[in-house]
Amino acid sequence: MRRPLIFACGALRSFTTALVAVLLGLYLAALGFAPETLGLVVGAGLVGNAIATAVVATTGDQLGRRRCLVAASLLSAVGTALFAFDAAAARLAVFAGLGMMNGMGRDRGAAQTIDQALLADASPAGPPRTALFARYTLVQDIAGMLGSLAAGAPALLHRAGFSESTAYRSVLLAVAAVGLIQAALYARLPGAIHTAPHAGHAFSIQPETKRRVAGLSALFALDSLGGGFLASSILSYWFFKRFGLGPESIAGVFSVARLLNALSYFTAEALARRIGLVQTMVFTHLPSSLALLVLPFVWQPWLAIALYLFREGLVQMDVPTRQSYVSAVVAPTERTFALGVTGLTRNVGWALGPAASGIAMAALGLGAPLVIGGGLKIVYDVLLFVSYRRVRLSES
């Protein structure tokens, strides 16, 4: 009963995260706000998400995992509902932070951290754990794709007679209602996982775990910084400016990309069984990073699309393997900490990339973000392999 419930909650959260990410800019534009306000609101949402993840990473097991999951879901619902009913920039930023609204479009936060810790605890060590993470990530990606498609709901409501602002608010309130559903579902988790095995004791992490988590966090931050240069908004802008592709064409390309992301998880799990987790992470990620270096120099749109889709078929294979690896290199009582801290550093690097990408594009040229982002990811791949290839795990 536990796994289907966690999968269901993860899917609901991924759906609403992708939906809200698309709606944020459109809703604020409908209210008449300038782009600076959008940046403020998105930044505030990411800060709230980061703070919640930090709290869960350091105190989640002591506070109780089920309690934290319910609280995170309720905060998301309340923040989103308040966001829908206000129109003052400063308060919108506060409510976005309270609701942990993630403008980047992928679920990376406190609740997902605990989901992963629970799934790791519920799965035997070895390939079954990697397979479980692969299925969880697949479900989230499919739900996220559907959430992006659902972002067209306000337009349908507007054509049905709702005012533009009312249409957006109605959808945001529906998102808040989904948050309440998540809270109710999480409250049904078995009492045995109300707290982690060491809850109630002083928070203590072994020195070796701290060292390993710090090293992985630094590498993951580098990778996510590179990923920030390659945000979907940046890549869609590049395809538009470079080849004149319209919104419909770009949407089609990105939909196929998300499908390839989802399908790749099965290959990642099979590869991890044969060559190991770190090897799977590096040997699939490195070719995708090299493809980015070539992309700015391609002159035909069909070839650029093919190269981009080749990259997307590989780039996400490190997601379930990375989650499984982090779970495997620490003790079960340290998983919430390890998953939370590594997730937090990825969020920070991810948030910094888009702004730097815009500066690089303006100063160095249209293809600069692809070259810089790909270069940072190649450095990450090499350092990860050199630093961790000799760590032997039962999953390997």
BELFEN-V435342 format. One record per residue. N is the residue number from 1. RES is the residue in three letters. OMEGA is omega in radians with two decimals (* if undefined). BURIAL is # if it has 16 or more other C-alpha atoms within 10 Angstrom, else .. Layout:
n=N res=RES omega=OMEGA burial=BURIAL
n=N res=RES omega=OMEGA burial=BURIAL
This chain:
n=1 res=MET omega=-3.05 burial=.
n=2 res=ARG omega=-3.05 burial=.
n=3 res=ARG omega=3.10 burial=#
n=4 res=PRO omega=3.13 burial=.
n=5 res=LEU omega=3.12 burial=.
n=6 res=ILE omega=3.09 burial=#
n=7 res=PHE omega=-3.13 burial=#
n=8 res=ALA omega=3.13 burial=#
n=9 res=CYS omega=3.10 burial=#
n=10 res=GLY omega=3.12 burial=#
n=11 res=ALA omega=3.12 burial=#
n=12 res=LEU omega=-3.12 burial=#
n=13 res=ARG omega=3.11 burial=#
n=14 res=SER omega=3.10 burial=#
n=15 res=PHE omega=-3.10 burial=#
n=16 res=THR omega=3.11 burial=#
n=17 res=THR omega=3.12 burial=#
n=18 res=ALA omega=3.13 burial=#
n=19 res=LEU omega=-3.10 burial=#
n=20 res=VAL omega=-3.14 burial=#
n=21 res=ALA omega=3.12 burial=#
n=22 res=VAL omega=-3.03 burial=#
n=23 res=LEU omega=-3.01 burial=#
n=24 res=LEU omega=-3.09 burial=#
n=25 res=GLY omega=-3.12 burial=#
n=26 res=LEU omega=-3.14 burial=#
n=27 res=TYR omega=-3.14 burial=#
n=28 res=LEU omega=3.07 burial=#
n=29 res=ALA omega=3.11 burial=.
n=30 res=ALA omega=3.10 burial=.
n=31 res=LEU omega=3.08 burial=.
n=32 res=GLY omega=-3.12 burial=.
n=33 res=PHE omega=3.11 burial=#
n=34 res=ALA omega=3.13 burial=.
n=35 res=PRO omega=3.14 burial=.
n=36 res=GLU omega=3.12 burial=.
n=37 res=THR omega=3.08 burial=#
n=38 res=LEU omega=3.12 burial=#
n=39 res=GLY omega=3.12 burial=.
n=40 res=LEU omega=-3.09 burial=#
n=41 res=VAL omega=3.12 burial=#
n=42 res=VAL omega=3.12 burial=#
n=43 res=GLY omega=3.13 burial=#
n=44 res=ALA omega=3.10 burial=#
n=45 res=GLY omega=3.12 burial=#
n=46 res=LEU omega=3.08 burial=#
n=47 res=VAL omega=3.10 burial=#
n=48 res=GLY omega=3.11 burial=#
n=49 res=ASN omega=-3.14 burial=#
n=50 res=ALA omega=3.13 burial=#
n=51 res=ILE omega=3.14 burial=#
n=52 res=ALA omega=3.12 burial=#
n=53 res=THR omega=3.11 burial=#
n=54 res=ALA omega=3.13 burial=#
n=55 res=VAL omega=-3.14 burial=#
n=56 res=VAL omega=-3.11 burial=#
n=57 res=ALA omega=-3.03 burial=#
n=58 res=THR omega=-3.06 burial=#
n=59 res=THR omega=-3.05 burial=#
n=60 res=GLY omega=-3.13 burial=#
n=61 res=ASP omega=3.10 burial=#
n=62 res=GLN omega=3.13 burial=#
n=63 res=LEU omega=-3.10 burial=#
n=64 res=GLY omega=-3.07 burial=#
n=65 res=ARG omega=3.14 burial=#
n=66 res=ARG omega=3.13 burial=#
n=67 res=ARG omega=3.14 burial=#
n=68 res=CYS omega=3.13 burial=#
n=69 res=LEU omega=3.12 burial=#
n=70 res=VAL omega=-3.12 burial=#
n=71 res=ALA omega=3.14 burial=#
n=72 res=ALA omega=3.13 burial=#
n=73 res=SER omega=3.13 burial=#
n=74 res=LEU omega=3.10 burial=#
n=75 res=LEU omega=3.10 burial=#
n=76 res=SER omega=-3.14 burial=#
n=77 res=ALA omega=-3.12 burial=#
n=78 res=VAL omega=-3.14 burial=#
n=79 res=GLY omega=-3.14 burial=#
n=80 res=THR omega=3.13 burial=#
n=81 res=ALA omega=3.10 burial=#
n=82 res=LEU omega=3.11 burial=#
n=83 res=PHE omega=-3.10 burial=#
n=84 res=ALA omega=-3.03 burial=#
n=85 res=PHE omega=-3.10 burial=.
n=86 res=ASP omega=3.14 burial=.
n=87 res=ALA omega=3.09 burial=.
n=88 res=ALA omega=-3.01 burial=.
n=89 res=ALA omega=-3.08 burial=.
n=90 res=ALA omega=-3.13 burial=.
n=91 res=ARG omega=3.09 burial=.
n=92 res=LEU omega=3.11 burial=#
n=93 res=ALA omega=3.12 burial=#
n=94 res=VAL omega=-3.11 burial=#
n=95 res=PHE omega=3.07 burial=#
n=96 res=ALA omega=3.08 burial=#
n=97 res=GLY omega=3.12 burial=#
n=98 res=LEU omega=-3.12 burial=#
n=99 res=GLY omega=3.13 burial=#
n=100 res=MET omega=-3.08 burial=#
n=101 res=MET omega=-3.02 burial=#
n=102 res=ASN omega=-3.12 burial=#
n=103 res=GLY omega=-3.14 burial=#
n=104 res=MET omega=2.99 burial=#
n=105 res=GLY omega=3.11 burial=#
n=106 res=ARG omega=-3.11 burial=#
n=107 res=ASP omega=3.10 burial=#
n=108 res=ARG omega=-3.07 burial=#
n=109 res=GLY omega=-3.01 burial=#
n=110 res=ALA omega=-3.09 burial=#
n=111 res=ALA omega=3.12 burial=#
n=112 res=GLN omega=3.11 burial=#
n=113 res=THR omega=-3.13 burial=#
n=114 res=ILE omega=3.04 burial=#
n=115 res=ASP omega=-3.09 burial=#
n=116 res=GLN omega=3.11 burial=#
n=117 res=ALA omega=3.13 burial=#
n=118 res=LEU omega=3.13 burial=#
n=119 res=LEU omega=3.11 burial=#
n=120 res=ALA omega=3.13 burial=#
n=121 res=ASP omega=-3.05 burial=#
n=122 res=ALA omega=-3.06 burial=.
n=123 res=SER omega=3.05 burial=#
n=124 res=PRO omega=3.08 burial=.
n=125 res=ALA omega=3.10 burial=#
n=126 res=GLY omega=-3.09 burial=#
n=127 res=PRO omega=3.12 burial=#
n=128 res=PRO omega=3.12 burial=#
n=129 res=ARG omega=3.12 burial=#
n=130 res=THR omega=3.12 burial=#
n=131 res=ALA omega=3.13 burial=#
n=132 res=LEU omega=3.08 burial=#
n=133 res=PHE omega=3.12 burial=#
n=134 res=ALA omega=3.14 burial=#
n=135 res=ARG omega=3.12 burial=#
n=136 res=TYR omega=-3.14 burial=#
n=137 res=THR omega=3.10 burial=#
n=138 res=LEU omega=3.12 burial=#
n=139 res=VAL omega=3.14 burial=#
n=140 res=GLN omega=-3.13 burial=#
n=141 res=ASP omega=3.10 burial=#
n=142 res=ILE omega=3.10 burial=#
n=143 res=ALA omega=3.11 burial=#
n=144 res=GLY omega=3.10 burial=#
n=145 res=MET omega=3.10 burial=#
n=146 res=LEU omega=3.10 burial=#
n=147 res=GLY omega=3.10 burial=#
n=148 res=SER omega=3.11 burial=#
n=149 res=LEU omega=-3.11 burial=#
n=150 res=ALA omega=3.13 burial=#
n=151 res=ALA omega=3.06 burial=#
n=152 res=GLY omega=-3.10 burial=.
n=153 res=ALA omega=3.13 burial=#
n=154 res=PRO omega=3.11 burial=#
n=155 res=ALA omega=3.10 burial=.
n=156 res=LEU omega=3.11 burial=.
n=157 res=LEU omega=3.13 burial=#
n=158 res=HIS omega=3.11 burial=.
n=159 res=ARG omega=3.13 burial=.
n=160 res=ALA omega=3.07 burial=.
n=161 res=GLY omega=3.08 burial=.
n=162 res=PHE omega=2.98 burial=.
n=163 res=SER omega=-3.08 burial=.
n=164 res=GLU omega=-3.12 burial=#
n=165 res=SER omega=3.12 burial=#
n=166 res=THR omega=3.12 burial=#
n=167 res=ALA omega=3.11 burial=#
n=168 res=TYR omega=-3.13 burial=#
n=169 res=ARG omega=3.13 burial=#
n=170 res=SER omega=3.14 burial=#
n=171 res=VAL omega=3.11 burial=#
n=172 res=LEU omega=3.09 burial=#
n=173 res=LEU omega=3.06 burial=#
n=174 res=ALA omega=3.07 burial=#
n=175 res=VAL omega=3.10 burial=#
n=176 res=ALA omega=3.12 burial=#
n=177 res=ALA omega=3.09 burial=#
n=178 res=VAL omega=3.07 burial=#
n=179 res=GLY omega=3.08 burial=#
n=180 res=LEU omega=3.09 burial=#
n=181 res=ILE omega=3.10 burial=#
n=182 res=GLN omega=3.14 burial=#
n=183 res=ALA omega=3.14 burial=#
n=184 res=ALA omega=3.12 burial=.
n=185 res=LEU omega=3.14 burial=#
n=186 res=TYR omega=3.13 burial=#
n=187 res=ALA omega=-3.13 burial=#
n=188 res=ARG omega=3.09 burial=.
n=189 res=LEU omega=-3.11 burial=#
n=190 res=PRO omega=-3.14 burial=.
n=191 res=GLY omega=-3.11 burial=.
n=192 res=ALA omega=3.14 burial=.
n=193 res=ILE omega=3.10 burial=#
n=194 res=HIS omega=3.06 burial=#
n=195 res=THR omega=3.07 burial=#
n=196 res=ALA omega=-3.06 burial=#
n=197 res=PRO omega=-3.07 burial=.
n=198 res=HIS omega=-3.13 burial=.
n=199 res=ALA omega=-3.11 burial=#
n=200 res=GLY omega=3.09 burial=.
n=201 res=HIS omega=3.12 burial=.
n=202 res=ALA omega=-3.13 burial=.
n=203 res=PHE omega=-3.06 burial=.
n=204 res=SER omega=3.11 burial=.
n=205 res=ILE omega=-3.13 burial=.
n=206 res=GLN omega=3.13 burial=.
n=207 res=PRO omega=3.14 burial=.
n=208 res=GLU omega=3.10 burial=.
n=209 res=THR omega=3.12 burial=#
n=210 res=LYS omega=-3.13 burial=.
n=211 res=ARG omega=-3.10 burial=.
n=212 res=ARG omega=3.13 burial=.
n=213 res=VAL omega=3.10 burial=#
n=214 res=ALA omega=3.13 burial=#
n=215 res=GLY omega=3.12 burial=.
n=216 res=LEU omega=-3.14 burial=#
n=217 res=SER omega=3.13 burial=#
n=218 res=ALA omega=3.13 burial=.
n=219 res=LEU omega=-3.13 burial=#
n=220 res=PHE omega=3.08 burial=#
n=221 res=ALA omega=3.10 burial=#
n=222 res=LEU omega=3.12 burial=#
n=223 res=ASP omega=-3.11 burial=#
n=224 res=SER omega=3.03 burial=#
n=225 res=LEU omega=3.06 burial=#
n=226 res=GLY omega=3.10 burial=#
n=227 res=GLY omega=3.10 burial=#
n=228 res=GLY omega=3.06 burial=#
n=229 res=PHE omega=-3.02 burial=#
n=230 res=LEU omega=3.10 burial=#
n=231 res=ALA omega=-3.10 burial=#
n=232 res=SER omega=3.14 burial=.
n=233 res=SER omega=3.12 burial=.
n=234 res=ILE omega=-3.11 burial=#
n=235 res=LEU omega=3.11 burial=#
n=236 res=SER omega=3.08 burial=#
n=237 res=TYR omega=-3.14 burial=#
n=238 res=TRP omega=3.12 burial=#
n=239 res=PHE omega=3.14 burial=#
n=240 res=PHE omega=-3.10 burial=.
n=241 res=LYS omega=-3.04 burial=.
n=242 res=ARG omega=-3.02 burial=#
n=243 res=PHE omega=3.14 burial=.
n=244 res=GLY omega=3.12 burial=.
n=245 res=LEU omega=3.14 burial=#
n=246 res=GLY omega=-3.11 burial=.
n=247 res=PRO omega=-3.11 burial=.
n=248 res=GLU omega=-3.14 burial=.
n=249 res=SER omega=-3.13 burial=.
n=250 res=ILE omega=3.11 burial=#
n=251 res=ALA omega=3.11 burial=.
n=252 res=GLY omega=3.12 burial=.
n=253 res=VAL omega=-3.09 burial=#
n=254 res=PHE omega=3.09 burial=#
n=255 res=SER omega=3.08 burial=#
n=256 res=VAL omega=3.13 burial=.
n=257 res=ALA omega=3.13 burial=#
n=258 res=ARG omega=3.09 burial=#
n=259 res=LEU omega=3.10 burial=#
n=260 res=LEU omega=3.05 burial=#
n=261 res=ASN omega=-3.06 burial=#
n=262 res=ALA omega=-3.11 burial=#
n=263 res=LEU omega=-3.06 burial=#
n=264 res=SER omega=-3.09 burial=#
n=265 res=TYR omega=3.11 burial=#
n=266 res=PHE omega=3.11 burial=#
n=267 res=THR omega=-3.14 burial=.
n=268 res=ALA omega=-3.13 burial=#
n=269 res=GLU omega=3.13 burial=#
n=270 res=ALA omega=3.11 burial=.
n=271 res=LEU omega=-3.12 burial=#
n=272 res=ALA omega=3.10 burial=#
n=273 res=ARG omega=-3.02 burial=#
n=274 res=ARG omega=-3.00 burial=.
n=275 res=ILE omega=3.12 burial=.
n=276 res=GLY omega=-3.05 burial=#
n=277 res=LEU omega=-3.10 burial=#
n=278 res=VAL omega=3.14 burial=#
n=279 res=GLN omega=3.10 burial=#
n=280 res=THR omega=3.13 burial=#
n=281 res=MET omega=-3.03 burial=#
n=282 res=VAL omega=-3.00 burial=#
n=283 res=PHE omega=3.00 burial=#
n=284 res=THR omega=-3.08 burial=#
n=285 res=HIS omega=-3.07 burial=#
n=286 res=LEU omega=3.09 burial=#
n=287 res=PRO omega=3.13 burial=#
n=288 res=SER omega=3.10 burial=#
n=289 res=SER omega=3.10 burial=#
n=290 res=LEU omega=3.11 burial=#
n=291 res=ALA omega=3.13 burial=#
n=292 res=LEU omega=3.14 burial=#
n=293 res=LEU omega=-3.13 burial=#
n=294 res=VAL omega=-3.00 burial=#
n=295 res=LEU omega=-3.11 burial=#
n=296 res=PRO omega=-3.07 burial=#
n=297 res=PHE omega=3.10 burial=.
n=298 res=VAL omega=-3.03 burial=.
n=299 res=TRP omega=-3.12 burial=.
n=300 res=GLN omega=-3.10 burial=.
n=301 res=PRO omega=-3.12 burial=.
n=302 res=TRP omega=3.13 burial=.
n=303 res=LEU omega=3.09 burial=.
n=304 res=ALA omega=3.12 burial=#
n=305 res=ILE omega=3.13 burial=#
n=306 res=ALA omega=3.14 burial=.
n=307 res=LEU omega=3.11 burial=#
n=308 res=TYR omega=3.14 burial=#
n=309 res=LEU omega=3.02 burial=#
n=310 res=PHE omega=3.12 burial=#
n=311 res=ARG omega=-3.10 burial=#
n=312 res=GLU omega=3.09 burial=#
n=313 res=GLY omega=-3.11 burial=#
n=314 res=LEU omega=-2.84 burial=#
n=315 res=VAL omega=-3.08 burial=#
n=316 res=GLN omega=3.13 burial=#
n=317 res=MET omega=-3.13 burial=#
n=318 res=ASP omega=-3.08 burial=#
n=319 res=VAL omega=3.13 burial=#
n=320 res=PRO omega=3.13 burial=#
n=321 res=THR omega=3.10 burial=#
n=322 res=ARG omega=3.13 burial=#
n=323 res=GLN omega=3.12 burial=#
n=324 res=SER omega=-3.12 burial=#
n=325 res=TYR omega=3.13 burial=#
n=326 res=VAL omega=3.12 burial=#
n=327 res=SER omega=-3.03 burial=#
n=328 res=ALA omega=-3.05 burial=#
n=329 res=VAL omega=3.09 burial=#
n=330 res=VAL omega=3.10 burial=#
n=331 res=ALA omega=3.13 burial=.
n=332 res=PRO omega=-3.13 burial=#
n=333 res=THR omega=-3.11 burial=#
n=334 res=GLU omega=-3.04 burial=#
n=335 res=ARG omega=3.14 burial=#
n=336 res=THR omega=3.09 burial=#
n=337 res=PHE omega=-3.06 burial=#
n=338 res=ALA omega=-3.14 burial=#
n=339 res=LEU omega=3.14 burial=#
n=340 res=GLY omega=-3.10 burial=#
n=341 res=VAL omega=3.12 burial=#
n=342 res=THR omega=3.07 burial=#
n=343 res=GLY omega=3.14 burial=#
n=344 res=LEU omega=-3.13 burial=#
n=345 res=THR omega=3.07 burial=#
n=346 res=ARG omega=3.12 burial=#
n=347 res=ASN omega=-3.12 burial=#
n=348 res=VAL omega=3.12 burial=#
n=349 res=GLY omega=3.13 burial=#
n=350 res=TRP omega=-3.09 burial=#
n=351 res=ALA omega=-3.10 burial=#
n=352 res=LEU omega=-3.01 burial=#
n=353 res=GLY omega=-3.05 burial=#
n=354 res=PRO omega=3.13 burial=#
n=355 res=ALA omega=3.11 burial=.
n=356 res=ALA omega=3.13 burial=.
n=357 res=SER omega=3.11 burial=#
n=358 res=GLY omega=3.11 burial=#
n=359 res=ILE omega=-3.14 burial=.
n=360 res=ALA omega=-3.14 burial=#
n=361 res=MET omega=-3.14 burial=#
n=362 res=ALA omega=-3.04 burial=.
n=363 res=ALA omega=-2.97 burial=.
n=364 res=LEU omega=3.12 burial=.
n=365 res=GLY omega=-3.01 burial=.
n=366 res=LEU omega=-3.08 burial=#
n=367 res=GLY omega=-3.06 burial=#
n=368 res=ALA omega=-3.14 burial=#
n=369 res=PRO omega=-3.14 burial=#
n=370 res=LEU omega=-3.13 burial=#
n=371 res=VAL omega=-3.13 burial=#
n=372 res=ILE omega=3.14 burial=#
n=373 res=GLY omega=3.11 burial=#
n=374 res=GLY omega=3.13 burial=#
n=375 res=GLY omega=3.11 burial=#
n=376 res=LEU omega=-3.13 burial=#
n=377 res=LYS omega=3.08 burial=#
n=378 res=ILE omega=3.08 burial=#
n=379 res=VAL omega=3.09 burial=#
n=380 res=TYR omega=-3.12 burial=#
n=381 res=ASP omega=-3.11 burial=#
n=382 res=VAL omega=-3.12 burial=.
n=383 res=LEU omega=3.12 burial=.
n=384 res=LEU omega=-3.12 burial=#
n=385 res=PHE omega=-3.12 burial=.
n=386 res=VAL omega=-3.02 burial=.
n=387 res=SER omega=-2.95 burial=.
n=388 res=TYR omega=-3.09 burial=.
n=389 res=ARG omega=-3.07 burial=.
n=390 res=ARG omega=3.09 burial=.
n=391 res=VAL omega=-3.07 burial=.
n=392 res=ARG omega=-3.13 burial=.
n=393 res=LEU omega=3.08 burial=.
n=394 res=SER omega=3.10 burial=.
n=395 res=GLU omega=-3.05 burial=#
n=396 res=SER omega=* burial=#
